[in-house]
Amino acid sequence: MTMSSTSLKVASSDGAGTSVTRGPTVVSARASDRASAQQAFASDPKYKKFTQQVEKCLNSFDNVHEWADCIAFLKQLLKTFQSYMQFKEIPRKLIVSKRLSQCLNPALPTGVHQRALDVYLHILSVLGPVGLVADLSIWSSGLFPFFEYAATSVKPTLLNLFDTHYLPLQAGLRPVMKSFILALLPGLEEETSEFFDKICQRVQRIRECVELRSVMLTTPTARGTSLNYLARRLPRLTADEGIPTQQNDWQMTEEDIDISDVVGKDIGLMIRAFAAALEDENLLVRRGALDLLLQSMRVDSTAVNKAQAEDRVILMRAATGVVLRRDLSLNRRLYTWLLGSDEKSDHQIEFLKANALDLVRSTLKNEMFSPSGEYSESRPFKIFISLLDKWEIGAVLSQVLVYDAFKAIKRLIEDPSEGSEDVTMTASTLYEAVEPQILWKQLLSPVFAEIVGDAQGIEAIRMVHFILKTFAQDDEIQTIHLPIIFAAILDLIDVQVQDNALRASTSLLKETLFLQEEMLRHIPHSSLLQRPDLTGPIEAKRTTQRPYLFACSFYGIDPVAIPPSLPVSFAVPFVSAFENLAMFAKNCAQALTASSPDVTILREVFALSLSLLDRLTDRLATPSTLAWNPTEWLHVILSGLDNESANFTTVDRTVTLLVALHQNTNLIPRPSINDRLTTYTMVKKLLKYLRANYAVYHVRAVNLIWSLEAATTHSHVESILAQTMTSPDSQNIHESYEAFGVLWRLTEDNLLPGFRFKVPMMIVLDTLKSDDPSLRRIGETWMRCSLKSYLRILDPILFDLLDPSMRRIPFTAKVHGRELRIYLYERPFDQRYSNHLLDLLLSIIRFGGQGFAKTARSTPIRRSHHAGLVQRVEGGAIPDPDASYLDAMVEIVLRFVSEPSQSWAPTMLPTNAIIQSTAVDLLQAVVARGDIDGVTDGIEAIVVGKLYFCVHTDRLDIQNKLLHLLHSLISASTSHDSTGRDDSGPNSATGHDNDQEPRHRQYSVNSLLIQALVDGIAVRTNRPVLQHWLDFILMAVPQFQPALQAVVGPLNDCLCRQLVLSLKDVHAASLHGQDFAQDLSSNATDTEMIMLLNGLERMILLSLAYTSELNSTEDDYASQDKTGTENGGLLGYVSNVFGSDSVQQMSDEVLTARSPAYRSLDEGIRVLYSIWGTLLWRNPTTWSPKDESLSLVYNRTRIRCRRVLEHLFRAQAVEVFESVVDCWSRVPDSSVTPDAAFELVDVLVSSAQNAVHMICESISWRIPGLSEKSKKQALNPNLTEGVLFKFLEQYLRQLEGPIAIQVWSRFLQLVKDVVGSSRDFKAHHFAALSCVTVLAEKIAQTTAMEDRRIRKELQDNFGKLLDSSVMFVGRSYDQGSWIRRSTKESLVTNGRGSPAPSQDIKNEDKQDASTLVPPDSGKPGASTELISQINEFVASSVLPNLRKFLVDNDKILSACNNIVYYVVNPAMRGRTRPMDLDPPVLAIIQGMAKISSATKAWKTPVTELLNDNRLFNCTPSAADPWKPVFKVLFDADKAAFPELLSKVATAPSANIFTNREYEMLLRSLNVRRLSLILFTGEKNHFLTQLPTIQEKLVDIFRNVTAPIVQCEVFLCIRVLLCRLSAHNMTSFWPVLLTELYRIFEQAMTALPSDGSEDLQLILAASKCLDLLLVLQTEEFQIHQWIFVTDTVDAIYRPDNWFPEAMMDQLAEIAGALPVGDGANGVSTPNLQTTFPDQRPLRRPMLNSIRQIESIRDLIPFFSNVSITSYESVYASGGNVDWEAVERGIMDDMFDGR
């Protein structure tokens, strides 16, 4: 600001300005002169009589009741003055002035006004100029505001008074200049009025311009009249810049005249005045301001050019803002101001560029990037849009601003605030409004610059990307601009990468290709087939220029130097774009081969270029000829696949693109992948990603292989697969089989993999009978893990076995006298191949076993996916039309028992014997299922040992055979015990005789077997044969029960651990953002997880089925070992887990809960719960190649997990349910979805009624006395009724209204049991209340509440539970905290002679921290916590729903009475700071205040609080929440406010012995209570009581002289100023001004001594004045000159100047005092609050001062208030920091002392 430096020089902290030395002397001289004059008059007896007459007359004013009385009063007063004309001093002039001001009230009739003016005329005549100057503030305060309201008949009298007595004062008017102008301006509203010229002349007679601008800035209502005057006063400028002209056409040069010579030096103030007028709400004011700009302050004028940059921005911001009014008259004037008066467009544009363009651009840009809090964020953009309507402005402004505008829009939208929707809509409008040619030129230039630059900046590229994604593109942009830009960018990046290959690995290129991808989505393909038709010189370049140069020519951009292109046509953008992309991709591939340093980015860039090529290829629907060498290009691209730097994402994109290029016949020429070498390169790379450690890429790799198979005409893929599977390298063979297995498993049946990949399938089947154990193991693993369906391999085998060339004829042969009907082969066929097929079939059947038999038996052969097989079957080969695969196979095999005919016998017989042998084996395998015997007892230990050895030495090949052998051995060992097993199976779980035990335990488990089985599953290197181990376990353990029951528990634990490890592996593979880093290594698959789940399910069920037998045995052991040392075994770790009251009633159940079976079930449920909660697949935001595989793992595993849980739930419903609740209650895992437990309950339990019933039952069993039924299930030892109630509450929250009605009856029964079980409060009462509240909220939203019975039950039980909980809180308050009890009371409570043991406390610590209900509410900590929970619950859940639940007002009132009696009253009792309540109790009061029918309940304690004399000891922060409560109280109780006012009027005590100081203190507190209540209201809330309030306050001013009370009155006035509109305070101004004047005048006459009680009164008056200056109400501005210097003299002090304002004089007087010890040294306060990107706000200077000890403490205020007030108006534009104002009032009201 221009004034800042001056301000600091003029106003120093001690209050002295340029007249520091002589100021106090002048003021003191004045005071002494005035005192001596008063002494002279006082000694005159006639003056004494004069004074008595005036006082008598003034006292009669108290009896004025109507306007006629006013006239009589004024007549008498005038007569009195006229009787003593000899005295030049008016007695009691302050009161006389106040009474005359009151007689000029606009509400009184004209006659009264005329009489009052007569008195004024007489007084001013008596005083003369000298007396008027001395008492200017006293007599002007009533005259100045009156002119605006004066009647026409009275105005001449008033003007005459001004002419006669004020204007002759000249320099003496300087302090009141602004107020005097404010008084006269209302007469300038109409130029045709009779007073217009007269007032203009009077204003011209004084130095007015600076004050006029200040008036325009601070007084909105005076702006119009100020403009009317300035339009007359300011010079007019001609068309030539800066040359003014008058009526007589005389001219001067620009140097000769300048508007600043007329308006003064402060150009900044003038500009702010114009800006305020331009932003005025009144349309006429805006129009007048624009006219004035055009007349005297053109944009090229000297005044504007001389102004500071900040001031010019303020003016331009206000001027451009007028377009938002959408008024043609305003816009026309603004355009003329910006463009000049010339009519020619080119001259207007030159004028704009020369004078205004930079200012408009910088103004809008600053506002776009730093939006002010005064306006919406969209304002500058709307202005920009409106300016575009004027072509001469819009075209030029767009070129310099459009890029910055969209840059700001991007920032605002990406970092949204409240008004972001408006910004988005405005941005769309702007995008449509700007000319596309201009817009894309401004966007494309920085994009080109970034591409050819240092590869660091990507702002412009991201900007274009943002615009394409955010805004809709019209046809012109899609068909003309985007194709040109698309091709140009591709051309330029191709040139850049050819020049420097390292640029390909920069993030700039990556962002550019992302942009190209987005751009291509918006371009229709037809627009890429030809460049747009153009006119003019550029038409000749349409086909000859390369894309980059053509874009530069099209948009008028200066191109960079690039290599010349070949002389070819560039008319088709598609061709050039494709060629550029292809060349770019080729360069990237070469860079990858050369091992670029930043390989991750290069991969992504390469992949993006391939993706773009793929999308371009998909669009090609018409033949296009390209200038490229596809063979060479294909060779380079494929060479990148062989490099180590290629990861799967690049392989995926490469193969996808090559297939698309190969299949698109419109591409001329196109690359071909139909040769073996090309296909081999791609398939080989893809097979690498079918290995086990690349599980996340399997699904996508399989799809790519099939796309290659479909694209090539030869069987290259099949040949390559066969070639890799017959490699001489054993390691490669293993990986090849594994890869083919994944390909086979993930291929759908309808693709016929058995026929398309027949040779690799045969190779795999050959391994089943291979002599090489490794090969055979690989083949068997392949069959188990990858086969998917036996029908796939049966179809091709049966198809070949049904070959029509194998023809048979029936023949009857005689064998040993018997005729046998046989078949003969009619001709030879390929016997070796047929035998090979049969041998394969035998291997398959032997391998497949029951699974194969079941599939073959249940599937009709006509359902085969292969049409040829169905055709051969239907052709008569199989006579039965409904034959299954098994039937067909038996039929076919039987035919191969045929013999060759006699003529072909010699050649066919040798091989035929082999065929028949194979066929018999095949039939044997199908028909016979026999047991294996002949096993010796000594082999088992050796086999188990060998198994264990193999597991730990990574020998996988013989484990399968060993497991089969082991199964046979165990079968043989236990076969003789089958009878005993039949008697003791799972169905005979009770009643065993002791003599049966030895027979059951004849087979003893090998000591090493359990460990071997566990290690076989757990060792990671053993994972390839995991399926064999699990098959053995799932087959052997159930078959040989109870002999192998001992291995069930360890296996259960092992399977749980493996599932957890696999789960972690899946989660690790699920992390995002690694697609372009190294390929992920993940071994977990869906099949492995499902295998482990199958095993876990079987183990749990087995442990449950045979648990009863073990329990009975353990009971015997326990009874035998009772007296010995503690021998827990499997049970010892769960001893002492029960600490609840019900332990005595559940001795039988405890044993069940301790059993290994229950532990296995519980641990299994925890693992299953983790899988269920974490493996919920959600589609990621960005697609990744691994997602297809991961989704498969997630979905299949979760489905299997669900089935396991359902199975276990059917077996043990209650135990499973309680385990799920237990899992839910533990510390939550962030990866488990929050609602997993409730989703699982919905899956397991058939209905919500059943679920609620089960929870209620579990709760009933745990609460003593609730359930009479015997409990047979195991109770979960970790689960308490508190956790169950919490789970029930959360479950009820999930229900919808209709379902809630269904569960109501069962839940109600539990509530009745809880309510009736105990008369005393228990912790579960509160838990039940929480659940009732949740369920009642649901029911209240349905029509069920209309049912009287449901409503009554709800009201009764809700009321009882609420009363019980509330009474518990009340009793806790009554008896005090448990912590305060004596030891003796503790002993009595515990019922024994020693204190309660500490074990209970330890048990309590073990409780889950999330439990809703503490286990024992009798403990001190638990009691306090429970009370807090109840209070919070009542506040947050009970009170908001009270009307909804209880309905009846009486019941609501009764409940609230209880809450107040038991909770609120005890909490409020005996506090030194009454408002400092616990937050829950305060929330309860606030909640009840919102219930109209509950007012009676809380009215009494709140009223007592309000009347408490300690009320204001509280802090402001504690008082803030109470304001709405007090407001509701006084709104509801109409008698409360009058009662409060009556306390203000009279002292509360009638006792004659009462201390007067105490009485004043009580009275001051009552006034402060009034202030508080007024402060709680909204704007004008207590307007109807304003007359009464004013009457009481005036009465205090008149009758109470105590400073402590008057301080509170000033605080109350500050509240009224904040809570009432300014115009409602009109009648109060005379009283307020008189009191302020009186107090400050007394201080000037005699400064109060240090520690005086008057100091606080001066502080209170200063704070009131401080607030008036902050608010700057129009009514006060006309009076503020009395107290502060409000003219430019506050800043630019003239020479030999001394202050007239009271604050400045006080600064001079107090500043002359010697420095004492009492000065606090208060620093100069700041009147402005500054926020980022906003104008500063005005705030009080004295906010931080609470009390003062010396008048010196106020010197900084006195010294700086004038200049700071002037500067704050200058800087803030009228904005008030209301938060600081109200905070200051609250701090003064609640001082906390």
Disulfide bonds with the S-S distance in Angstrom:
none
